[in-house]
């Protein structure tokens, strides 16, 4: 299925379209998407997850011992020691 005609429907003060499940399954769209306009066309993409996979990467770093501070010799200032709150 390459293209399908559908109607633009009113949803409150906005408008919406119904996207057939077959098209959604072909591109793997989930429940959240990004919509943009490019060359007078609407482009719908999967919503990006900037930190996707970080937990696994951190776990791998810890297993390899790569999760140490790069500036380990840095001494704390009085402000760092007494004022800073995490």
FIKE-569518 format. One record per residue: x, y, z of N, C-alpha, C in turn; residue in three letters; residue number from 1. Coordinates in nm, 4 decimals. Layout:
REC, n_x, n_y, n_z, ca_x, ca_y, ca_z, c_x, c_y, c_z, resn, resi
REC, X, Y, Z, X, Y, Z, X, Y, Z, ALA, NUM
...
! end
This chain:
REC, n_x, n_y, n_z, ca_x, ca_y, ca_z, c_x, c_y, c_z, resn, resi
REC, 0.0864, -0.1176, 0.0000, 0.0000, 0.0000, 0.0000, 0.0903, 0.1228, 0.0000, UNK, 1
REC, 0.0891, 0.2007, -0.1069, 0.1759, 0.3172, -0.1179, 0.1056, 0.4474, -0.0860, UNK, 2
REC, -0.0156, 0.4672, -0.1374, -0.0880, 0.5905, -0.1068, -0.2352, 0.5589, -0.0879, UNK, 3
REC, -0.2981, 0.6408, -0.0047, -0.4383, 0.6228, 0.0299, -0.5016, 0.7601, 0.0385, UNK, 4
REC, -0.6227, 0.7743, -0.0117, -0.6959, 0.8995, 0.0069, -0.7739, 0.8903, 0.1360, UNK, 5
REC, -0.7768, 1.0009, 0.2079, -0.8529, 1.0073, 0.3319, -0.9054, 1.1491, 0.3476, UNK, 6
REC, -0.9984, 1.1677, 0.4354, -1.0582, 1.2993, 0.4563, -0.9956, 1.3681, 0.5765, UNK, 7
REC, -0.9883, 1.4992, 0.5703, -0.9470, 1.5797, 0.6850, -1.0731, 1.6031, 0.7674, UNK, 8
REC, -1.0676, 1.5671, 0.8955, -1.1854, 1.5790, 0.9813, -1.1618, 1.6845, 1.0890, UNK, 9
REC, -1.2713, 1.7394, 1.1400, -1.2636, 1.8397, 1.2454, -1.2524, 1.7696, 1.3804, UNK, 10
REC, -1.1545, 1.8160, 1.4600, -1.1358, 1.7654, 1.5957, -1.1223, 1.8884, 1.6854, UNK, 11
REC, -1.2322, 1.9321, 1.7440, -1.2316, 2.0555, 1.8223, -1.1979, 2.1724, 1.7319, UNK, 12
REC, -1.0987, 2.2527, 1.7690, -1.0550, 2.3647, 1.6860, -0.9469, 2.3232, 1.5867, UNK, 13
REC, -0.9088, 2.1967, 1.5891, -0.8026, 2.1466, 1.5020, -0.8610, 2.0604, 1.3916, UNK, 14
REC, -0.7741, 2.0018, 1.3135, -0.8129, 1.9088, 1.2086, -0.7278, 1.7836, 1.2241, UNK, 15
REC, -0.7762, 1.6729, 1.1751, -0.7019, 1.5476, 1.1857, -0.7262, 1.4595, 1.0650, UNK, 16
REC, -0.6441, 1.3587, 1.0533, -0.6631, 1.2581, 0.9486, -0.6531, 1.1208, 1.0132, UNK, 17
REC, -0.7175, 1.0240, 0.9510, -0.7068, 0.8857, 0.9961, -0.6035, 0.8174, 0.9076, UNK, 18
REC, -0.5068, 0.7541, 0.9703, -0.4021, 0.6846, 0.8958, -0.4278, 0.5347, 0.9089, UNK, 19
REC, -0.4431, 0.4654, 0.7968, -0.4704, 0.3216, 0.8034, -0.3610, 0.2454, 0.8784, UNK, 20
REC, -0.4020, 0.1446, 0.9541, -0.3103, 0.0640, 1.0338, -0.2001, 0.0042, 0.9483, UNK, 21
REC, -0.2320, -0.0390, 0.8279, -0.1318, -0.0990, 0.7410, -0.0166, -0.0019, 0.7139, UNK, 22
REC, -0.0490, 0.1267, 0.6915, 0.0562, 0.2264, 0.6704, 0.1362, 0.2491, 0.7975, UNK, 23
REC, 0.0670, 0.2567, 0.9106, 0.1358, 0.2751, 1.0386, 0.2318, 0.1598, 1.0665, UNK, 24
REC, 0.1861, 0.0374, 1.0383, 0.2703, -0.0796, 1.0610, 0.3913, -0.0806, 0.9678, UNK, 25
REC, 0.3743, -0.0351, 0.8449, 0.4846, -0.0350, 0.7485, 0.5994, 0.0555, 0.7929, UNK, 26
REC, 0.5669, 0.1676, 0.8549, 0.6716, 0.2615, 0.8956, 0.7051, 0.2526, 1.0443, UNK, 27
REC, 0.6304, 0.1734, 1.1189, 0.6594, 0.1536, 1.2602, 0.6287, 0.2735, 1.3484, UNK, 28
REC, 0.5259, 0.3497, 1.3147, 0.4881, 0.4637, 1.3984, 0.4261, 0.4141, 1.5275, UNK, 29
REC, 0.4640, 0.4767, 1.6374, 0.4064, 0.4434, 1.7668, 0.2972, 0.5423, 1.8018, UNK, 30
REC, 0.2873, 0.5757, 1.9282, 0.1814, 0.6659, 1.9742, 0.2240, 0.8120, 1.9710, UNK, 31
REC, 0.3529, 0.8381, 1.9483, 0.4023, 0.9757, 1.9453, 0.4792, 0.9979, 1.8153, UNK, 32
REC, 0.4491, 1.1083, 1.7477, 0.5126, 1.1382, 1.6199, 0.5606, 1.2823, 1.6165, UNK, 33
REC, 0.6479, 1.3128, 1.5204, 0.6889, 1.4494, 1.4921, 0.6330, 1.4852, 1.3541, UNK, 34
REC, 0.5723, 1.6027, 1.3433, 0.5150, 1.6477, 1.2168, 0.5858, 1.7753, 1.1754, UNK, 35
REC, 0.6277, 1.7808, 1.0497, 0.6936, 1.9008, 0.9987, 0.6442, 1.9279, 0.8567, UNK, 36
REC, 0.6703, 2.0492, 0.8103, 0.6360, 2.0872, 0.6733, 0.7647, 2.0976, 0.5942, UNK, 37
REC, 0.7712, 2.0243, 0.4836, 0.8864, 2.0299, 0.3944, 0.8361, 2.0351, 0.2509, UNK, 38
REC, 0.8727, 2.1411, 0.1815, 0.8339, 2.1585, 0.0406, 0.6827, 2.1441, 0.0219, UNK, 39
REC, 0.6068, 2.2178, 0.1011, 0.4599, 2.2178, 0.0930, 0.3971, 2.0811, 0.1191, UNK, 40
REC, 0.4647, 1.9951, 0.1944, 0.4114, 1.8640, 0.2295, 0.4258, 1.8430, 0.3793, UNK, 41
REC, 0.3306, 1.7716, 0.4375, 0.3427, 1.7321, 0.5776, 0.4267, 1.6063, 0.5832, UNK, 42
REC, 0.5228, 1.6060, 0.6717, 0.6090, 1.4897, 0.6902, 0.5891, 1.4391, 0.8321, UNK, 43
REC, 0.5526, 1.3129, 0.8457, 0.5269, 1.2523, 0.9762, 0.6364, 1.1497, 1.0022, UNK, 44
REC, 0.7047, 1.1646, 1.1156, 0.8127, 1.0731, 1.1532, 0.7885, 1.0203, 1.2942, UNK, 45
REC, 0.8532, 0.9064, 1.3229, 0.8538, 0.8584, 1.4616, 0.9164, 0.9665, 1.5469, UNK, 46
REC, 0.8633, 0.9861, 1.6658, 0.9214, 1.0844, 1.7577, 1.0593, 1.0354, 1.7993, UNK, 47
REC, 1.1561, 1.1248, 1.7921, 1.2917, 1.0856, 1.8301, 1.3029, 1.0812, 1.9818, UNK, 48
REC, 1.3827, 0.9924, 2.0270, 1.4108, 0.9777, 2.1699, 1.5599, 1.0042, 2.1879, UNK, 49
REC, 1.5978, 1.1288, 2.2177, 1.7395, 1.1649, 2.2233, 1.8228, 1.0799, 2.3179, UNK, 50
REC, 1.7639, 1.0304, 2.4238, 1.8405, 0.9540, 2.5221, 1.8115, 0.8044, 2.5149, UNK, 51
REC, 1.7524, 0.7627, 2.4062, 1.7207, 0.6213, 2.3892, 1.8482, 0.5378, 2.3908, UNK, 52
REC, 1.8501, 0.4333, 2.4707, 1.9640, 0.3438, 2.4773, 2.0725, 0.3848, 2.5755, UNK, 53
REC, 2.0566, 0.5008, 2.6393, 2.1597, 0.5474, 2.7319, 2.1781, 0.4505, 2.8479, UNK, 54
REC, 2.0699, 0.3933, 2.8989, 2.0816, 0.3039, 3.0138, 2.1715, 0.1850, 2.9814, UNK, 55
REC, 2.1563, 0.1278, 2.8638, 2.2405, 0.0157, 2.8233, 2.3855, 0.0597, 2.8035, UNK, 56
REC, 2.4049, 0.1777, 2.7460, 2.5411, 0.2291, 2.7274, 2.6096, 0.2535, 2.8622, UNK, 57
REC, 2.5365, 0.3088, 2.9584, 2.5943, 0.3307, 3.0910, 2.6292, 0.1984, 3.1586, UNK, 58
REC, 2.5430, 0.0997, 3.1427, 2.5694, -0.0321, 3.2002, 2.6981, -0.0912, 3.1400, UNK, 59
REC, 2.7123, -0.0801, 3.0080, 2.8321, -0.1296, 2.9402, 2.9565, -0.0548, 2.9877, UNK, 60
REC, 2.9466, 0.0772, 3.0023, 3.0598, 0.1565, 3.0510, 3.1013, 0.1104, 3.1910, UNK, 61
REC, 3.0038, 0.0851, 3.2778, 3.0342, 0.0420, 3.4140, 3.1040, -0.0939, 3.4130, UNK, 62
REC, 3.0590, -0.1847, 3.3265, 3.1202, -0.3173, 3.3174, 3.2654, -0.3074, 3.2713, UNK, 63
REC, 3.2948, -0.2116, 3.1842, 3.4305, -0.1942, 3.1322, 3.5173, -0.1045, 3.2205, UNK, 64
REC, 3.4563, -0.0432, 3.3204, 3.5297, 0.0483, 3.4065, 3.5509, 0.1848, 3.3430, UNK, 65
REC, 3.4720, 0.2171, 3.2412, 3.4848, 0.3449, 3.1705, 3.3999, 0.4560, 3.2314, UNK, 66
REC, 3.3399, 0.4331, 3.3467, 3.2491, 0.5319, 3.4038, 3.3152, 0.6130, 3.5159, UNK, 67
REC, 3.4460, 0.6293, 3.5083, 3.5177, 0.7071, 3.6089, 3.5222, 0.8544, 3.5664, UNK, 68
REC, 3.5463, 0.9405, 3.6635, 3.5580, 1.0828, 3.6341, 3.6845, 1.1089, 3.5539, UNK, 69
REC, 3.6753, 1.1917, 3.4534, 3.7925, 1.2249, 3.3730, 3.8872, 1.3170, 3.4477, UNK, 70
REC, 3.8340, 1.3991, 3.5363, 3.9152, 1.4929, 3.6131, 3.9180, 1.4493, 3.7592, UNK, 71
REC, 3.9625, 1.3286, 3.7836, 3.9581, 1.2711, 3.9174, 4.0442, 1.3483, 4.0168, UNK, 72
REC, 4.1515, 1.4138, 3.9698, 4.2405, 1.4850, 4.0602, 4.1879, 1.6229, 4.0989, UNK, 73
REC, 4.0818, 1.6663, 4.0406, 4.0282, 1.7989, 4.0692, 3.9858, 1.8072, 4.2154, UNK, 74
REC, 4.0315, 1.9101, 4.2827, 3.9927, 1.9288, 4.4222, 3.8671, 2.0149, 4.4281, UNK, 75
REC, 3.7847, 1.9842, 4.5250, 3.6617, 2.0591, 4.5418, 3.6898, 2.1932, 4.6077, UNK, 76
REC, 3.6156, 2.2923, 4.5651, 3.6235, 2.4221, 4.6324, 3.5346, 2.4169, 4.7552, UNK, 77
REC, 3.5439, 2.5156, 4.8389, 3.4573, 2.5207, 4.9567, 3.3106, 2.5266, 4.9142, UNK, 78
REC, 3.2846, 2.6002, 4.8067, 3.1467, 2.6085, 4.7564, 3.0988, 2.4715, 4.7111, UNK, 79
REC, 3.1859, 2.3976, 4.6359, 3.1489, 2.2635, 4.5906, 3.1169, 2.1724, 4.7085, UNK, 80
REC, 3.1993, 2.1795, 4.8097, 3.1841, 2.0893, 4.9233, 3.0632, 2.1240, 5.0113, UNK, 81
REC, 3.0341, 2.2553, 5.0278, 2.9340, 2.2945, 5.1252, 2.8040, 2.3499, 5.0678, UNK, 82
REC, 2.8099, 2.4090, 4.9502, 2.6928, 2.4786, 4.8963, 2.6178, 2.3998, 4.7894, UNK, 83
REC, 2.6892, 2.3250, 4.7083, 2.6277, 2.2555, 4.5958, 2.5323, 2.1473, 4.6427, UNK, 84
REC, 2.4139, 2.1422, 4.5823, 2.3163, 2.0386, 4.6159, 2.2811, 1.9616, 4.4912, UNK, 85
REC, 2.2776, 1.8312, 4.5009, 2.2372, 1.7466, 4.3881, 2.0885, 1.7337, 4.3864, UNK, 86
! end
